[in-house]
């Protein structure tokens, strides 16, 4: 695949890249790598940078809720 498709211009949702990601066997590992390394650009693991930020926030809220309910 063309590497440029994984770095779409602003406003582009990266649909072509996401289609490639949907067929990839390392999609989850790719996403976790991007999150762990705080990758700011491009489509990684099928998510754009904005989508990854939302996922990280959601995970943090869930972890906090779990800690709160365990207390």
CHARMM-style PDB file with segment names, atoms N, HN, CA, C and O in Angstrom:
ATOM      1  N   UNK     1       0.848  -1.188   0.000  1.00  0.00      PROA
ATOM      2  CA  UNK     1       0.000   0.000   0.000  1.00  0.00      PROA
ATOM      3  C   UNK     1       0.890   1.247   0.000  1.00  0.00      PROA
ATOM      4  O   UNK     1       2.019   1.233   0.492  1.00  0.00      PROA
ATOM      5  N   UNK     2       0.358   2.292  -0.552  1.00  0.00      PROA
ATOM      6  HN  UNK     2      -0.559   2.304  -0.952  1.00  0.00      PROA
ATOM      7  CA  UNK     2       1.055   3.574  -0.621  1.00  0.00      PROA
ATOM      8  C   UNK     2       1.148   4.177   0.787  1.00  0.00      PROA
ATOM      9  O   UNK     2       0.116   4.462   1.394  1.00  0.00      PROA
ATOM     10  N   UNK     3       2.346   4.374   1.313  1.00  0.00      PROA
ATOM     11  HN  UNK     3       3.184   4.142   0.820  1.00  0.00      PROA
ATOM     12  CA  UNK     3       2.487   4.908   2.672  1.00  0.00      PROA
ATOM     13  C   UNK     3       1.836   6.276   2.862  1.00  0.00      PROA
ATOM     14  O   UNK     3       1.431   6.618   3.973  1.00  0.00      PROA
ATOM     15  N   UNK     4       1.733   7.052   1.801  1.00  0.00      PROA
ATOM     16  HN  UNK     4       2.062   6.775   0.898  1.00  0.00      PROA
ATOM     17  CA  UNK     4       1.121   8.376   1.918  1.00  0.00      PROA
ATOM     18  C   UNK     4      -0.348   8.299   2.320  1.00  0.00      PROA
ATOM     19  O   UNK     4      -0.871   9.234   2.925  1.00  0.00      PROA
ATOM     20  N   UNK     5      -1.019   7.200   1.992  1.00  0.00      PROA
ATOM     21  HN  UNK     5      -0.594   6.440   1.501  1.00  0.00      PROA
ATOM     22  CA  UNK     5      -2.440   7.098   2.342  1.00  0.00      PROA
ATOM     23  C   UNK     5      -2.635   7.044   3.851  1.00  0.00      PROA
ATOM     24  O   UNK     5      -3.719   7.352   4.347  1.00  0.00      PROA
ATOM     25  N   UNK     6      -1.590   6.652   4.591  1.00  0.00      PROA
ATOM     26  HN  UNK     6      -0.709   6.402   4.188  1.00  0.00      PROA
ATOM     27  CA  UNK     6      -1.689   6.577   6.045  1.00  0.00      PROA
ATOM     28  C   UNK     6      -1.439   7.922   6.718  1.00  0.00      PROA
ATOM     29  O   UNK     6      -1.517   8.043   7.941  1.00  0.00      PROA
ATOM     30  N   UNK     7      -1.140   8.924   5.907  1.00  0.00      PROA
ATOM     31  HN  UNK     7      -1.077   8.827   4.914  1.00  0.00      PROA
ATOM     32  CA  UNK     7      -0.957  10.294   6.400  1.00  0.00      PROA
ATOM     33  C   UNK     7      -1.790  11.227   5.533  1.00  0.00      PROA
ATOM     34  O   UNK     7      -1.251  12.039   4.781  1.00  0.00      PROA
ATOM     35  N   UNK     8      -3.118  11.102   5.647  1.00  0.00      PROA
ATOM     36  HN  UNK     8      -3.556  10.443   6.258  1.00  0.00      PROA
ATOM     37  CA  UNK     8      -4.004  11.920   4.810  1.00  0.00      PROA
ATOM     38  C   UNK     8      -3.942  13.392   5.192  1.00  0.00      PROA
ATOM     39  O   UNK     8      -3.582  13.735   6.318  1.00  0.00      PROA
ATOM     40  N   UNK     9      -4.297  14.259   4.247  1.00  0.00      PROA
ATOM     41  HN  UNK     9      -4.590  13.979   3.332  1.00  0.00      PROA
ATOM     42  CA  UNK     9      -4.320  15.696   4.554  1.00  0.00      PROA
ATOM     43  C   UNK     9      -5.392  16.014   5.597  1.00  0.00      PROA
ATOM     44  O   UNK     9      -6.327  15.240   5.803  1.00  0.00      PROA
ATOM     45  N   UNK    10      -5.239  17.151   6.240  1.00  0.00      PROA
ATOM     46  HN  UNK    10      -4.479  17.780   6.073  1.00  0.00      PROA
ATOM     47  CA  UNK    10      -6.222  17.575   7.247  1.00  0.00      PROA
ATOM     48  C   UNK    10      -7.621  17.545   6.657  1.00  0.00      PROA
ATOM     49  O   UNK    10      -7.834  17.926   5.507  1.00  0.00      PROA
ATOM     50  N   UNK    11      -8.565  17.088   7.458  1.00  0.00      PROA
ATOM     51  HN  UNK    11      -8.391  16.778   8.393  1.00  0.00      PROA
ATOM     52  CA  UNK    11      -9.954  17.018   7.032  1.00  0.00      PROA
ATOM     53  C   UNK    11     -10.310  15.703   6.351  1.00  0.00      PROA
ATOM     54  O   UNK    11     -11.489  15.381   6.208  1.00  0.00      PROA
ATOM     55  N   UNK    12      -9.318  14.951   5.934  1.00  0.00      PROA
ATOM     56  HN  UNK    12      -8.360  15.213   6.050  1.00  0.00      PROA
ATOM     57  CA  UNK    12      -9.541  13.645   5.309  1.00  0.00      PROA
ATOM     58  C   UNK    12      -9.628  12.615   6.428  1.00  0.00      PROA
ATOM     59  O   UNK    12      -8.786  12.614   7.327  1.00  0.00      PROA
ATOM     60  N   UNK    13     -10.612  11.755   6.392  1.00  0.00      PROA
ATOM     61  HN  UNK    13     -11.296  11.755   5.662  1.00  0.00      PROA
ATOM     62  CA  UNK    13     -10.810  10.767   7.443  1.00  0.00      PROA
ATOM     63  C   UNK    13      -9.968   9.510   7.266  1.00  0.00      PROA
ATOM     64  O   UNK    13     -10.043   8.592   8.082  1.00  0.00      PROA
ATOM     65  N   UNK    14      -9.169   9.465   6.206  1.00  0.00      PROA
ATOM     66  HN  UNK    14      -9.108  10.211   5.543  1.00  0.00      PROA
ATOM     67  CA  UNK    14      -8.279   8.328   5.998  1.00  0.00      PROA
ATOM     68  C   UNK    14      -9.006   7.041   5.670  1.00  0.00      PROA
ATOM     69  O   UNK    14      -8.573   5.964   6.080  1.00  0.00      PROA
ATOM     70  N   UNK    15     -10.107   7.137   4.935  1.00  0.00      PROA
ATOM     71  HN  UNK    15     -10.458   8.012   4.602  1.00  0.00      PROA
ATOM     72  CA  UNK    15     -10.917   5.951   4.654  1.00  0.00      PROA
ATOM     73  C   UNK    15     -10.158   4.884   3.881  1.00  0.00      PROA
ATOM     74  O   UNK    15     -10.336   3.694   4.142  1.00  0.00      PROA
ATOM     75  N   UNK    16      -9.317   5.286   2.936  1.00  0.00      PROA
ATOM     76  HN  UNK    16      -9.173   6.253   2.725  1.00  0.00      PROA
ATOM     77  CA  UNK    16      -8.530   4.294   2.185  1.00  0.00      PROA
ATOM     78  C   UNK    16      -7.587   3.553   3.122  1.00  0.00      PROA
ATOM     79  O   UNK    16      -7.467   2.330   3.044  1.00  0.00      PROA
ATOM     80  N   UNK    17      -6.925   4.279   3.999  1.00  0.00      PROA
ATOM     81  HN  UNK    17      -7.023   5.273   4.062  1.00  0.00      PROA
ATOM     82  CA  UNK    17      -6.008   3.651   4.952  1.00  0.00      PROA
ATOM     83  C   UNK    17      -6.773   2.728   5.898  1.00  0.00      PROA
ATOM     84  O   UNK    17      -6.303   1.634   6.211  1.00  0.00      PROA
ATOM     85  N   UNK    18      -7.930   3.155   6.346  1.00  0.00      PROA
ATOM     86  HN  UNK    18      -8.312   4.043   6.091  1.00  0.00      PROA
ATOM     87  CA  UNK    18      -8.725   2.345   7.264  1.00  0.00      PROA
ATOM     88  C   UNK    18      -9.163   1.039   6.615  1.00  0.00      PROA
ATOM     89  O   UNK    18      -9.250   0.011   7.286  1.00  0.00      PROA
ATOM     90  N   UNK    19      -9.438   1.072   5.315  1.00  0.00      PROA
ATOM     91  HN  UNK    19      -9.368   1.907   4.770  1.00  0.00      PROA
ATOM     92  CA  UNK    19      -9.804  -0.148   4.601  1.00  0.00      PROA
ATOM     93  C   UNK    19      -8.634  -1.128   4.597  1.00  0.00      PROA
ATOM     94  O   UNK    19      -8.831  -2.332   4.765  1.00  0.00      PROA
ATOM     95  N   UNK    20      -7.427  -0.620   4.405  1.00  0.00      PROA
ATOM     96  HN  UNK    20      -7.267   0.357   4.268  1.00  0.00      PROA
ATOM     97  CA  UNK    20      -6.242  -1.472   4.450  1.00  0.00      PROA
ATOM     98  C   UNK    20      -6.077  -2.025   5.869  1.00  0.00      PROA
ATOM     99  O   UNK    20      -5.805  -3.213   6.046  1.00  0.00      PROA
ATOM    100  N   UNK    21      -6.239  -1.176   6.865  1.00  0.00      PROA
ATOM    101  HN  UNK    21      -6.460  -0.211   6.722  1.00  0.00      PROA
ATOM    102  CA  UNK    21      -6.102  -1.601   8.257  1.00  0.00      PROA
ATOM    103  C   UNK    21      -7.092  -2.713   8.611  1.00  0.00      PROA
ATOM    104  O   UNK    21      -6.757  -3.633   9.357  1.00  0.00      PROA
ATOM    105  N   UNK    22      -8.297  -2.625   8.078  1.00  0.00      PROA
ATOM    106  HN  UNK    22      -8.569  -1.878   7.472  1.00  0.00      PROA
ATOM    107  CA  UNK    22      -9.314  -3.625   8.390  1.00  0.00      PROA
ATOM    108  C   UNK    22      -8.913  -5.021   7.938  1.00  0.00      PROA
ATOM    109  O   UNK    22      -9.420  -6.006   8.474  1.00  0.00      PROA
ATOM    110  N   UNK    23      -8.023  -5.128   6.972  1.00  0.00      PROA
ATOM    111  HN  UNK    23      -7.611  -4.327   6.537  1.00  0.00      PROA
ATOM    112  CA  UNK    23      -7.577  -6.433   6.475  1.00  0.00      PROA
ATOM    113  C   UNK    23      -6.243  -6.865   7.087  1.00  0.00      PROA
ATOM    114  O   UNK    23      -5.747  -7.948   6.778  1.00  0.00      PROA
ATOM    115  N   UNK    24      -5.669  -6.047   7.936  1.00  0.00      PROA
ATOM    116  HN  UNK    24      -6.073  -5.168   8.188  1.00  0.00      PROA
ATOM    117  CA  UNK    24      -4.319  -6.287   8.446  1.00  0.00      PROA
ATOM    118  C   UNK    24      -4.340  -7.160   9.703  1.00  0.00      PROA
ATOM    119  O   UNK    24      -5.163  -6.959  10.597  1.00  0.00      PROA
ATOM    120  N   UNK    25      -3.430  -8.124   9.759  1.00  0.00      PROA
ATOM    121  HN  UNK    25      -2.761  -8.287   9.033  1.00  0.00      PROA
ATOM    122  CA  UNK    25      -3.380  -9.036  10.907  1.00  0.00      PROA
ATOM    123  C   UNK    25      -2.761  -8.399  12.141  1.00  0.00      PROA
ATOM    124  O   UNK    25      -2.916  -8.930  13.241  1.00  0.00      PROA
ATOM    125  N   UNK    26      -2.069  -7.285  11.993  1.00  0.00      PROA
ATOM    126  HN  UNK    26      -1.942  -6.854  11.100  1.00  0.00      PROA
ATOM    127  CA  UNK    26      -1.445  -6.622  13.142  1.00  0.00      PROA
ATOM    128  C   UNK    26      -2.149  -5.314  13.506  1.00  0.00      PROA
ATOM    129  O   UNK    26      -1.552  -4.436  14.128  1.00  0.00      PROA
ATOM    130  N   UNK    27      -3.389  -5.193  13.125  1.00  0.00      PROA
ATOM    131  HN  UNK    27      -3.874  -5.907  12.619  1.00  0.00      PROA
ATOM    132  CA  UNK    27      -4.152  -3.963  13.362  1.00  0.00      PROA
ATOM    133  C   UNK    27      -4.147  -3.573  14.848  1.00  0.00      PROA
ATOM    134  O   UNK    27      -3.863  -2.422  15.182  1.00  0.00      PROA
ATOM    135  N   UNK    28      -4.453  -4.506  15.724  1.00  0.00      PROA
ATOM    136  HN  UNK    28      -4.683  -5.440  15.453  1.00  0.00      PROA
ATOM    137  CA  UNK    28      -4.504  -4.200  17.163  1.00  0.00      PROA
ATOM    138  C   UNK    28      -3.136  -3.826  17.705  1.00  0.00      PROA
ATOM    139  O   UNK    28      -3.009  -2.871  18.472  1.00  0.00      PROA
ATOM    140  N   UNK    29      -2.111  -4.571  17.312  1.00  0.00      PROA
ATOM    141  HN  UNK    29      -2.214  -5.347  16.689  1.00  0.00      PROA
ATOM    142  CA  UNK    29      -0.758  -4.271  17.769  1.00  0.00      PROA
ATOM    143  C   UNK    29      -0.311  -2.903  17.269  1.00  0.00      PROA
ATOM    144  O   UNK    29       0.348  -2.158  17.994  1.00  0.00      PROA
ATOM    145  N   UNK    30      -0.665  -2.578  16.049  1.00  0.00      PROA
ATOM    146  HN  UNK    30      -1.201  -3.183  15.460  1.00  0.00      PROA
ATOM    147  CA  UNK    30      -0.322  -1.283  15.455  1.00  0.00      PROA
ATOM    148  C   UNK    30      -0.978  -0.151  16.248  1.00  0.00      PROA
ATOM    149  O   UNK    30      -0.338   0.852  16.566  1.00  0.00      PROA
ATOM    150  N   UNK    31      -2.254  -0.327  16.558  1.00  0.00      PROA
ATOM    151  HN  UNK    31      -2.774  -1.141  16.299  1.00  0.00      PROA
ATOM    152  CA  UNK    31      -2.981   0.680  17.330  1.00  0.00      PROA
ATOM    153  C   UNK    31      -2.356   0.859  18.708  1.00  0.00      PROA
ATOM    154  O   UNK    31      -2.143   1.988  19.150  1.00  0.00      PROA
ATOM    155  N   UNK    32      -2.063  -0.243  19.387  1.00  0.00      PROA
ATOM    156  HN  UNK    32      -2.237  -1.160  19.028  1.00  0.00      PROA
ATOM    157  CA  UNK    32      -1.476  -0.149  20.727  1.00  0.00      PROA
ATOM    158  C   UNK    32      -0.094   0.494  20.688  1.00  0.00      PROA
ATOM    159  O   UNK    32       0.263   1.242  21.598  1.00  0.00      PROA
ATOM    160  N   UNK    33       0.692   0.212  19.642  1.00  0.00      PROA
ATOM    161  HN  UNK    33       0.402  -0.395  18.903  1.00  0.00      PROA
ATOM    162  CA  UNK    33       1.994   0.852  19.485  1.00  0.00      PROA
ATOM    163  C   UNK    33       1.829   2.363  19.354  1.00  0.00      PROA
ATOM    164  O   UNK    33       2.540   3.131  20.003  1.00  0.00      PROA
ATOM    165  N   UNK    34       0.883   2.786  18.508  1.00  0.00      PROA
ATOM    166  HN  UNK    34       0.305   2.162  17.982  1.00  0.00      PROA
ATOM    167  CA  UNK    34       0.662   4.219  18.295  1.00  0.00      PROA
ATOM    168  C   UNK    34       0.228   4.900  19.586  1.00  0.00      PROA
ATOM    169  O   UNK    34       0.643   6.024  19.868  1.00  0.00      PROA
ATOM    170  N   UNK    35      -0.598   4.232  20.362  1.00  0.00      PROA
ATOM    171  HN  UNK    35      -0.935   3.319  20.134  1.00  0.00      PROA
ATOM    172  CA  UNK    35      -1.046   4.800  21.635  1.00  0.00      PROA
ATOM    173  C   UNK    35       0.117   4.860  22.628  1.00  0.00      PROA
ATOM    174  O   UNK    35       0.320   5.876  23.292  1.00  0.00      PROA
ATOM    175  N   UNK    36       0.868   3.782  22.723  1.00  0.00      PROA
ATOM    176  HN  UNK    36       0.703   2.956  22.183  1.00  0.00      PROA
ATOM    177  CA  UNK    36       1.980   3.710  23.675  1.00  0.00      PROA
ATOM    178  C   UNK    36       3.068   4.729  23.369  1.00  0.00      PROA
ATOM    179  O   UNK    36       3.698   5.261  24.283  1.00  0.00      PROA
ATOM    180  N   UNK    37       3.288   5.000  22.097  1.00  0.00      PROA
ATOM    181  HN  UNK    37       2.776   4.568  21.355  1.00  0.00      PROA
ATOM    182  CA  UNK    37       4.343   5.941  21.706  1.00  0.00      PROA
ATOM    183  C   UNK    37       3.798   7.345  21.470  1.00  0.00      PROA
ATOM    184  O   UNK    37       4.528   8.246  21.057  1.00  0.00      PROA
ATOM    185  N   UNK    38       2.503   7.518  21.740  1.00  0.00      PROA
ATOM    186  HN  UNK    38       1.911   6.786  22.076  1.00  0.00      PROA
ATOM    187  CA  UNK    38       1.830   8.811  21.579  1.00  0.00      PROA
ATOM    188  C   UNK    38       2.026   9.387  20.177  1.00  0.00      PROA
ATOM    189  O   UNK    38       2.314  10.571  20.001  1.00  0.00      PROA
ATOM    190  N   UNK    39       1.861   8.513  19.193  1.00  0.00      PROA
ATOM    191  HN  UNK    39       1.627   7.551  19.336  1.00  0.00      PROA
ATOM    192  CA  UNK    39       1.972   8.922  17.786  1.00  0.00      PROA
ATOM    193  C   UNK    39       0.894   9.961  17.500  1.00  0.00      PROA
ATOM    194  O   UNK    39      -0.288   9.719  17.742  1.00  0.00      PROA
ATOM    195  N   UNK    40       1.297  11.090  16.996  1.00  0.00      PROA
ATOM    196  HN  UNK    40       2.257  11.286  16.799  1.00  0.00      PROA
ATOM    197  CA  UNK    40       0.364  12.204  16.794  1.00  0.00      PROA
ATOM    198  C   UNK    40      -0.199  12.284  15.378  1.00  0.00      PROA
ATOM    199  O   UNK    40      -1.230  12.921  15.166  1.00  0.00      PROA
ATOM    200  N   UNK    41       0.446  11.662  14.420  1.00  0.00      PROA
ATOM    201  HN  UNK    41       1.285  11.145  14.592  1.00  0.00      PROA
ATOM    202  CA  UNK    41       0.030  11.810  13.026  1.00  0.00      PROA
ATOM    203  C   UNK    41      -0.338  10.483  12.396  1.00  0.00      PROA
ATOM    204  O   UNK    41       0.143   9.425  12.801  1.00  0.00      PROA
ATOM    205  N   UNK    42      -1.190  10.561  11.411  1.00  0.00      PROA
ATOM    206  HN  UNK    42      -1.581  11.420  11.082  1.00  0.00      PROA
ATOM    207  CA  UNK    42      -1.479   9.410  10.572  1.00  0.00      PROA
ATOM    208  C   UNK    42      -2.530   8.467  11.117  1.00  0.00      PROA
ATOM    209  O   UNK    42      -3.031   8.614  12.232  1.00  0.00      PROA
ATOM    210  N   UNK    43      -2.840   7.490  10.277  1.00  0.00      PROA
ATOM    211  HN  UNK    43      -2.433   7.371   9.372  1.00  0.00      PROA
ATOM    212  CA  UNK    43      -3.773   6.423  10.628  1.00  0.00      PROA
ATOM    213  C   UNK    43      -2.936   5.242  11.107  1.00  0.00      PROA
ATOM    214  O   UNK    43      -2.059   4.756  10.394  1.00  0.00      PROA
ATOM    215  N   UNK    44      -3.219   4.796  12.308  1.00  0.00      PROA
ATOM    216  HN  UNK    44      -3.931   5.191  12.887  1.00  0.00      PROA
ATOM    217  CA  UNK    44      -2.527   3.657  12.920  1.00  0.00      PROA
ATOM    218  C   UNK    44      -3.583   2.719  13.478  1.00  0.00      PROA
ATOM    219  O   UNK    44      -4.470   3.150  14.215  1.00  0.00      PROA
ATOM    220  N   UNK    45      -3.498   1.461  13.138  1.00  0.00      PROA
ATOM    221  HN  UNK    45      -2.778   1.111  12.539  1.00  0.00      PROA
ATOM    222  CA  UNK    45      -4.458   0.498  13.674  1.00  0.00      PROA
ATOM    223  C   UNK    45      -5.891   0.835  13.327  1.00  0.00      PROA
ATOM    224  O   UNK    45      -6.812   0.473  14.059  1.00  0.00      PROA
ATOM    225  N   UNK    46      -6.085   1.519  12.229  1.00  0.00      PROA
ATOM    226  HN  UNK    46      -5.336   1.813  11.635  1.00  0.00      PROA
ATOM    227  CA  UNK    46      -7.429   1.848  11.776  1.00  0.00      PROA
ATOM    228  C   UNK    46      -8.039   3.096  12.377  1.00  0.00      PROA
ATOM    229  O   UNK    46      -9.212   3.382  12.138  1.00  0.00      PROA
ATOM    230  N   UNK    47      -7.269   3.850  13.153  1.00  0.00      PROA
ATOM    231  HN  UNK    47      -6.316   3.618  13.347  1.00  0.00      PROA
ATOM    232  CA  UNK    47      -7.797   5.070  13.764  1.00  0.00      PROA
ATOM    233  C   UNK    47      -6.930   6.279  13.423  1.00  0.00      PROA
ATOM    234  O   UNK    47      -5.706   6.178  13.337  1.00  0.00      PROA
ATOM    235  N   UNK    48      -7.579   7.409  13.234  1.00  0.00      PROA
ATOM    236  HN  UNK    48      -8.573   7.491  13.304  1.00  0.00      PROA
ATOM    237  CA  UNK    48      -6.864   8.668  13.034  1.00  0.00      PROA
ATOM    238  C   UNK    48      -6.357   9.159  14.379  1.00  0.00      PROA
ATOM    239  O   UNK    48      -6.695   8.594  15.420  1.00  0.00      PROA
ATOM    240  N   UNK    49      -5.554  10.201  14.361  1.00  0.00      PROA
ATOM    241  HN  UNK    49      -5.280  10.660  13.516  1.00  0.00      PROA
ATOM    242  CA  UNK    49      -5.025  10.733  15.621  1.00  0.00      PROA
ATOM    243  C   UNK    49      -6.158  11.217  16.529  1.00  0.00      PROA
ATOM    244  O   UNK    49      -6.104  11.005  17.741  1.00  0.00      PROA
ATOM    245  N   UNK    50      -7.166  11.854  15.972  1.00  0.00      PROA
ATOM    246  HN  UNK    50      -7.209  12.026  14.988  1.00  0.00      PROA
ATOM    247  CA  UNK    50      -8.299  12.321  16.786  1.00  0.00      PROA
ATOM    248  C   UNK    50      -9.052  11.137  17.383  1.00  0.00      PROA
ATOM    249  O   UNK    50      -9.461  11.186  18.544  1.00  0.00      PROA
ATOM    250  N   UNK    51      -9.238  10.083  16.608  1.00  0.00      PROA
ATOM    251  HN  UNK    51      -8.906  10.043  15.666  1.00  0.00      PROA
ATOM    252  CA  UNK    51      -9.934   8.898  17.109  1.00  0.00      PROA
ATOM    253  C   UNK    51      -9.121   8.199  18.197  1.00  0.00      PROA
ATOM    254  O   UNK    51      -9.683   7.676  19.159  1.00  0.00      PROA
ATOM    255  N   UNK    52      -7.795   8.192  18.041  1.00  0.00      PROA
ATOM    256  HN  UNK    52      -7.338   8.617  17.260  1.00  0.00      PROA
ATOM    257  CA  UNK    52      -6.951   7.596  19.077  1.00  0.00      PROA
ATOM    258  C   UNK    52      -7.038   8.396  20.370  1.00  0.00      PROA
ATOM    259  O   UNK    52      -7.095   7.811  21.451  1.00  0.00      PROA
ATOM    260  N   UNK    53      -7.050   9.725  20.276  1.00  0.00      PROA
ATOM    261  HN  UNK    53      -7.004  10.200  19.398  1.00  0.00      PROA
ATOM    262  CA  UNK    53      -7.178  10.554  21.485  1.00  0.00      PROA
ATOM    263  C   UNK    53      -8.492  10.260  22.206  1.00  0.00      PROA
ATOM    264  O   UNK    53      -8.519  10.164  23.433  1.00  0.00      PROA
ATOM    265  N   UNK    54      -9.576  10.117  21.452  1.00  0.00      PROA
ATOM    266  HN  UNK    54      -9.554  10.195  20.455  1.00  0.00      PROA
ATOM    267  CA  UNK    54     -10.873   9.792  22.057  1.00  0.00      PROA
ATOM    268  C   UNK    54     -10.829   8.432  22.739  1.00  0.00      PROA
ATOM    269  O   UNK    54     -11.372   8.263  23.831  1.00  0.00      PROA
ATOM    270  N   UNK    55     -10.180   7.459  22.094  1.00  0.00      PROA
ATOM    271  HN  UNK    55      -9.740   7.596  21.207  1.00  0.00      PROA
ATOM    272  CA  UNK    55     -10.062   6.132  22.670  1.00  0.00      PROA
ATOM    273  C   UNK    55      -9.268   6.168  23.974  1.00  0.00      PROA
ATOM    274  O   UNK    55      -9.656   5.524  24.949  1.00  0.00      PROA
ATOM    275  N   UNK    56      -8.179   6.900  24.002  1.00  0.00      PROA
ATOM    276  HN  UNK    56      -7.863   7.422  23.210  1.00  0.00      PROA
ATOM    277  CA  UNK    56      -7.357   7.018  25.207  1.00  0.00      PROA
ATOM    278  C   UNK    56      -8.173   7.652  26.335  1.00  0.00      PROA
ATOM    279  O   UNK    56      -8.131   7.181  27.471  1.00  0.00      PROA
ATOM    280  N   UNK    57      -8.908   8.711  26.026  1.00  0.00      PROA
ATOM    281  HN  UNK    57      -8.942   9.094  25.103  1.00  0.00      PROA
ATOM    282  CA  UNK    57      -9.751   9.354  27.053  1.00  0.00      PROA
ATOM    283  C   UNK    57     -10.801   8.377  27.580  1.00  0.00      PROA
ATOM    284  O   UNK    57     -11.033   8.299  28.786  1.00  0.00      PROA
ATOM    285  N   UNK    58     -11.432   7.636  26.677  1.00  0.00      PROA
ATOM    286  HN  UNK    58     -11.244   7.699  25.697  1.00  0.00      PROA
ATOM    287  CA  UNK    58     -12.454   6.662  27.084  1.00  0.00      PROA
ATOM    288  C   UNK    58     -11.838   5.590  27.983  1.00  0.00      PROA
ATOM    289  O   UNK    58     -12.421   5.222  29.003  1.00  0.00      PROA
ATOM    290  N   UNK    59     -10.671   5.094  27.608  1.00  0.00      PROA
ATOM    291  HN  UNK    59     -10.197   5.393  26.780  1.00  0.00      PROA
ATOM    292  CA  UNK    59      -9.994   4.081  28.433  1.00  0.00      PROA
ATOM    293  C   UNK    59      -9.663   4.631  29.813  1.00  0.00      PROA
ATOM    294  O   UNK    59      -9.813   3.931  30.814  1.00  0.00      PROA
ATOM    295  N   UNK    60      -9.214   5.879  29.870  1.00  0.00      PROA
ATOM    296  HN  UNK    60      -9.092   6.448  29.057  1.00  0.00      PROA
ATOM    297  CA  UNK    60      -8.888   6.492  31.166  1.00  0.00      PROA
ATOM    298  C   UNK    60     -10.130   6.617  32.039  1.00  0.00      PROA
ATOM    299  O   UNK    60     -10.083   6.329  33.235  1.00  0.00      PROA
ATOM    300  N   UNK    61     -11.243   7.047  31.441  1.00  0.00      PROA
ATOM    301  HN  UNK    61     -11.281   7.280  30.470  1.00  0.00      PROA
ATOM    302  CA  UNK    61     -12.496   7.167  32.198  1.00  0.00      PROA
ATOM    303  C   UNK    61     -12.945   5.808  32.718  1.00  0.00      PROA
ATOM    304  O   UNK    61     -13.381   5.696  33.864  1.00  0.00      PROA
ATOM    305  N   UNK    62     -12.842   4.775  31.885  1.00  0.00      PROA
ATOM    306  HN  UNK    62     -12.488   4.866  30.954  1.00  0.00      PROA
ATOM    307  CA  UNK    62     -13.246   3.434  32.291  1.00  0.00      PROA
ATOM    308  C   UNK    62     -12.365   2.915  33.421  1.00  0.00      PROA
ATOM    309  O   UNK    62     -12.858   2.300  34.367  1.00  0.00      PROA
ATOM    310  N   UNK    63     -11.062   3.163  33.320  1.00  0.00      PROA
ATOM    311  HN  UNK    63     -10.662   3.662  32.551  1.00  0.00      PROA
ATOM    312  CA  UNK    63     -10.133   2.725  34.366  1.00  0.00      PROA
ATOM    313  C   UNK    63     -10.437   3.453  35.681  1.00  0.00      PROA
ATOM    314  O   UNK    63     -10.414   2.848  36.752  1.00  0.00      PROA
ATOM    315  N   UNK    64     -10.720   4.745  35.588  1.00  0.00      PROA
ATOM    316  HN  UNK    64     -10.739   5.237  34.717  1.00  0.00      PROA
ATOM    317  CA  UNK    64     -11.037   5.515  36.792  1.00  0.00      PROA
ATOM    318  C   UNK    64     -12.335   5.024  37.409  1.00  0.00      PROA
ATOM    319  O   UNK    64     -12.429   4.913  38.631  1.00  0.00      PROA
ATOM    320  N   UNK    65     -13.323   4.730  36.602  1.00  0.00      PROA
ATOM    321  HN  UNK    65     -13.246   4.820  35.609  1.00  0.00      PROA
ATOM    322  CA  UNK    65     -14.593   4.223  37.111  1.00  0.00      PROA
ATOM    323  C   UNK    65     -14.418   2.862  37.778  1.00  0.00      PROA
ATOM    324  O   UNK    65     -15.041   2.566  38.798  1.00  0.00      PROA
ATOM    325  N   UNK    66     -13.556   2.039  37.178  1.00  0.00      PROA
ATOM    326  HN  UNK    66     -13.051   2.279  36.349  1.00  0.00      PROA
ATOM    327  CA  UNK    66     -13.290   0.716  37.737  1.00  0.00      PROA
ATOM    328  C   UNK    66     -12.590   0.845  39.086  1.00  0.00      PROA
ATOM    329  O   UNK    66     -12.922   0.131  40.032  1.00  0.00      PROA
ATOM    330  N   UNK    67     -11.613   1.767  39.175  1.00  0.00      PROA
ATOM    331  HN  UNK    67     -11.343   2.348  38.407  1.00  0.00      PROA
ATOM    332  CA  UNK    67     -10.917   1.993  40.445  1.00  0.00      PROA
ATOM    333  C   UNK    67     -11.883   2.520  41.503  1.00  0.00      PROA
ATOM    334  O   UNK    67     -11.832   2.122  42.666  1.00  0.00      PROA
ATOM    335  N   UNK    68     -12.758   3.416  41.077  1.00  0.00      PROA
ATOM    336  HN  UNK    68     -12.799   3.739  40.132  1.00  0.00      PROA
ATOM    337  CA  UNK    68     -13.719   4.022  42.006  1.00  0.00      PROA
ATOM    338  C   UNK    68     -14.694   2.972  42.533  1.00  0.00      PROA
ATOM    339  O   UNK    68     -15.024   2.972  43.719  1.00  0.00      PROA
ATOM    340  N   UNK    69     -15.152   2.084  41.664  1.00  0.00      PROA
ATOM    341  HN  UNK    69     -14.883   2.084  40.700  1.00  0.00      PROA
ATOM    342  CA  UNK    69     -16.117   1.077  42.104  1.00  0.00      PROA
ATOM    343  C   UNK    69     -15.452  -0.002  42.958  1.00  0.00      PROA
ATOM    344  O   UNK    69     -16.125  -0.656  43.754  1.00  0.00      PROA
ATOM    345  N   UNK    70     -14.150  -0.197  42.805  1.00  0.00      PROA
ATOM    346  HN  UNK    70     -13.603   0.333  42.158  1.00  0.00      PROA
ATOM    347  CA  UNK    70     -13.431  -1.186  43.597  1.00  0.00      PROA
ATOM    348  C   UNK    70     -13.111  -0.661  45.003  1.00  0.00      PROA
ATOM    349  O   UNK    70     -12.820  -1.442  45.908  1.00  0.00      PROA
ATOM    350  N   UNK    71     -13.165   0.638  45.177  1.00  0.00      PROA
ATOM    351  HN  UNK    71     -13.402   1.273  44.442  1.00  0.00      PROA
ATOM    352  CA  UNK    71     -12.801   1.248  46.471  1.00  0.00      PROA
ATOM    353  C   UNK    71     -13.893   1.122  47.493  1.00  0.00      PROA
ATOM    354  OT1 UNK    71     -13.736   1.584  48.623  1.00  0.00      PROA
TER     355      UNK     71
END
